[in-house]
Amino acid sequence: MSQMRQTSRRSFLRATAALGLAAPLGSLKEPRETVYRLRTPECEVRMSVQYFGNSVKNFRFRDRLSDHSFCLSANGEENQSCLEVFSGAVAIAYYHFRARPGSQSPFSLRERVLTIDHDDRMAPRPPFERALTIQQAMASDIQAFGYKQDNLAKETRGSQADAIWALLRQDLYLNNRTTAFAIVHWKHTPDFIQLMDVIPGDQTQILESE
């Protein structure tokens, strides 16, 4: 999902895409990584987040499960109206699931995202939900925050526009559960997407973080 608004001759966007396990193509930097391990009644979850900063210049990725490449639109649509020139930050959250004894591996991951605070130059974004099928006990979530460049944007880029920010709350649900197993807070800027904290949900324990 994405929302765009003209600001200083630029279109800022927020995008999240629930996809198969993926990695950006053409990244210029080795990504940073944060890891959390959580235990739910159904399974153990290893959540790792890779931060690519503003080193990703377009929305082209490679699916690690099928080894095929694809591109994304600002709305998270695969191989449709793809962004060819993008300036902003990208982060990918990877989820690895291991069923606990006596339980089956979860089959779906659902997210509900709410913008809890944002730069006053941006229009508020309504909450949205998205479901993701878990494949081979793995799933991933691509997040991006930035703008589509055009010739005017390249000429007028300045620190004031780059300072735009948003704070998001992401509630994560397994299968058809009505309570979240984890609540994640994110800060989005065009230079960096940061995981602020992970709060365990009902009957969830945080085992360790790295």
Backbone torsions as a table, in degrees:
resi	resn	phi	psi	omega
1	MET	NA	152.8	179.1
2	SER	-151.4	159.6	174.8
3	GLN	-138.4	132.7	-177.1
4	MET	-124.5	145.4	179.3
5	ARG	-148.3	138.1	178.9
6	GLN	-71.6	126.3	176.2
7	THR	-143.9	118.6	-179.1
8	SER	50.5	49.1	176.4
9	ARG	66.4	19.8	178.5
10	ARG	-128.4	156.0	173.8
11	SER	-105.8	111.1	175.9
12	PHE	-86.5	144.4	-178.7
13	LEU	-138.0	153.6	170.0
14	ARG	-122.3	131.2	-178.0
15	ALA	-139.7	136.9	168.4
16	THR	-130.3	141.1	-178.0
17	ALA	-133.8	120.3	177.2
18	ALA	-89.1	108.5	-170.1
19	LEU	-137.1	179.5	170.2
20	GLY	-67.2	164.8	-177.6
21	LEU	-55.1	124.2	-169.7
22	ALA	-142.0	160.5	175.1
23	ALA	-141.7	145.7	-178.7
24	PRO	-68.5	149.4	172.4
25	LEU	-94.3	141.0	173.7
26	GLY	76.3	19.4	177.0
27	SER	-65.8	140.3	-175.1
28	LEU	-90.2	-15.7	-174.1
29	LYS	-128.3	153.2	171.4
30	GLU	-73.3	124.4	-173.5
31	PRO	-71.6	150.0	168.5
32	ARG	-76.6	160.6	-178.6
33	GLU	-143.1	138.8	172.9
34	THR	-121.7	139.7	-176.0
35	VAL	-129.1	134.1	171.5
36	TYR	-124.3	147.0	174.1
37	ARG	-123.0	127.1	-177.0
38	LEU	-126.6	151.0	177.4
39	ARG	-121.4	124.1	175.3
40	THR	-113.2	170.8	177.3
41	PRO	-59.5	-28.5	-177.5
42	GLU	-89.0	-35.7	-169.2
43	CYS	-162.4	171.3	167.3
44	GLU	-101.1	140.7	-175.8
45	VAL	-122.4	124.9	170.6
46	ARG	-101.8	113.2	-179.8
47	MET	-106.8	116.5	177.6
48	SER	-122.5	139.7	-178.4
49	VAL	-122.0	126.0	174.4
50	GLN	-104.9	132.8	-177.2
51	TYR	-109.7	122.6	-178.6
52	PHE	-105.3	3.6	177.8
53	GLY	53.5	-142.8	179.1
54	ASN	-102.2	30.3	-179.9
55	SER	-85.4	-9.7	179.7
56	VAL	-93.4	121.5	-173.6
57	LYS	-103.3	-5.6	173.5
58	ASN	-152.3	177.2	-178.4
59	PHE	-101.3	60.8	176.6
60	ARG	-115.1	130.3	-173.5
61	PHE	-136.0	166.6	174.8
62	ARG	-125.2	127.8	177.8
63	ASP	-77.3	119.7	-176.4
64	ARG	-73.7	-21.0	-179.5
65	LEU	-78.6	-44.7	-177.9
66	SER	-101.9	-10.4	180.0
67	ASP	62.3	30.6	174.5
68	HIS	-110.0	150.2	-179.7
69	SER	-97.6	154.5	-179.8
70	PHE	-156.5	166.6	176.3
71	CYS	-125.0	165.4	-176.1
72	LEU	-128.0	150.0	170.3
73	SER	-86.2	175.8	176.6
74	ALA	-64.7	-19.8	178.5
75	ASN	-92.6	3.5	-179.7
76	GLY	83.8	12.5	179.0
77	GLU	-81.8	135.6	-176.1
78	GLU	-82.7	129.0	175.1
79	ASN	56.0	34.5	175.8
80	GLN	-138.3	124.5	177.8
81	SER	48.3	47.9	-173.4
82	CYS	-68.4	147.4	174.7
83	LEU	-76.6	118.5	-179.4
84	GLU	-94.9	-27.0	178.5
85	VAL	-129.2	112.8	-174.6
86	PHE	-133.8	135.7	174.9
87	SER	-124.1	114.2	-178.3
88	GLY	166.4	-169.2	-174.8
89	ALA	-106.5	149.8	177.8
90	VAL	-133.2	139.9	171.2
91	ALA	-137.0	148.4	178.3
92	ILE	-127.2	124.5	174.8
93	ALA	-96.5	125.9	178.8
94	TYR	-107.9	137.6	179.7
95	TYR	-122.7	122.9	176.4
96	HIS	-115.4	126.2	-175.0
97	PHE	-111.7	137.6	174.6
98	ARG	-131.5	116.9	-176.8
99	ALA	-63.9	142.5	175.8
100	ARG	-82.4	158.4	-179.5
101	PRO	-53.2	131.0	179.7
102	GLY	85.7	-0.6	-179.6
103	SER	-120.7	156.4	173.9
104	GLN	-93.4	152.6	177.3
105	SER	-63.3	139.4	180.0
106	PRO	-61.2	151.3	-176.4
107	PHE	-108.2	-13.1	180.0
108	SER	-149.5	152.1	176.8
109	LEU	-126.3	127.0	-179.9
110	ARG	-119.7	141.4	178.1
111	GLU	-123.0	145.6	170.4
112	ARG	-125.2	121.6	-173.1
113	VAL	-115.6	131.0	-179.4
114	LEU	-128.7	129.4	173.4
115	THR	-80.8	115.8	-175.7
116	ILE	-95.8	-17.7	174.7
117	ASP	-163.8	154.4	-177.2
118	HIS	-161.1	161.1	174.5
119	ASP	-58.2	138.4	-175.4
120	ASP	-71.0	-4.9	174.2
121	ARG	-86.1	-2.1	-179.5
122	MET	-110.9	143.6	175.4
123	ALA	-74.0	144.0	177.9
124	PRO	-63.4	145.3	-179.5
125	ARG	-107.4	132.0	179.5
126	PRO	-68.3	153.9	175.8
127	PRO	-60.5	152.3	176.0
128	PHE	-143.4	156.8	177.2
129	GLU	-124.1	149.0	179.1
130	ARG	-150.0	138.9	179.2
131	ALA	-108.7	147.4	-178.3
132	LEU	-133.0	126.8	174.4
133	THR	-74.4	131.8	178.8
134	ILE	-84.0	126.6	-178.8
135	GLN	-115.1	128.3	178.8
136	GLN	50.7	41.5	177.4
137	ALA	62.9	24.7	-179.2
138	MET	-138.8	154.8	174.8
139	ALA	-156.7	165.3	177.3
140	SER	-148.8	160.3	-178.5
141	ASP	-135.8	117.1	178.9
142	ILE	-91.8	129.4	176.7
143	GLN	-121.4	140.9	179.9
144	ALA	-143.8	148.5	178.1
145	PHE	-147.4	120.8	-178.9
146	GLY	174.2	-148.5	-178.1
147	TYR	-148.6	156.6	174.0
148	LYS	-82.5	127.0	-179.6
149	GLN	-83.3	143.5	165.8
150	ASP	-133.3	-179.5	-175.5
151	ASN	-61.0	-39.7	179.1
152	LEU	-67.2	-38.4	179.7
153	ALA	-63.6	-40.7	-179.9
154	LYS	-62.6	-34.3	-177.5
155	GLU	-79.1	-27.0	-171.8
156	THR	-112.1	8.4	-177.4
157	ARG	-59.1	132.2	-178.7
158	GLY	-146.1	168.3	-174.7
159	SER	-68.2	-27.0	-178.1
160	GLN	-63.2	-45.9	179.7
161	ALA	-69.6	-35.0	-179.0
162	ASP	-66.4	-18.8	-177.4
163	ALA	-80.6	-1.4	177.7
164	ILE	-59.4	143.5	-173.9
165	TRP	-148.9	164.1	173.7
166	ALA	-150.9	144.5	174.2
167	LEU	-110.6	129.3	-175.4
168	LEU	-123.4	144.9	171.2
169	ARG	-110.9	126.8	-179.2
170	GLN	-118.9	114.2	175.5
171	ASP	-94.5	130.9	-175.8
172	LEU	-114.0	131.5	-176.6
173	TYR	-125.3	142.6	174.7
174	LEU	-101.5	137.6	177.0
175	ASN	51.7	-129.6	-177.7
176	ASN	-103.2	19.9	-179.7
177	ARG	-63.1	143.6	-179.8
178	THR	-94.6	-8.6	176.7
179	THR	-114.1	142.2	-177.3
180	ALA	-73.7	141.0	174.5
181	PHE	-85.1	-16.5	177.2
182	ALA	-156.7	148.3	174.6
183	ILE	-121.1	124.4	-174.9
184	VAL	-118.5	132.9	176.2
185	HIS	-108.0	134.4	-178.4
186	TRP	-124.5	149.2	167.3
187	LYS	-117.3	127.0	-179.8
188	HIS	-110.7	129.2	169.3
189	THR	-136.6	164.1	177.5
190	PRO	-65.5	-18.5	-178.6
191	ASP	-95.0	-27.3	-175.2
192	PHE	-161.3	141.0	170.4
193	ILE	-106.7	126.0	-173.3
194	GLN	-122.4	132.5	170.3
195	LEU	-81.0	118.0	-175.1
196	MET	-84.2	-46.3	176.9
197	ASP	-164.7	163.1	175.4
198	VAL	-124.8	121.2	-178.1
199	ILE	-109.1	121.7	180.0
200	PRO	-66.1	140.7	177.1
201	GLY	-86.7	-167.3	-179.2
202	ASP	-60.7	127.4	178.6
203	GLN	66.2	21.8	177.3
204	THR	-111.6	139.2	175.6
205	GLN	-119.6	141.0	170.2
206	ILE	-89.2	118.9	-177.4
207	LEU	-81.7	-43.8	179.2
208	GLU	-169.5	163.5	173.4
209	SER	-135.4	156.9	-178.4
210	GLU	-124.1	NA	NA
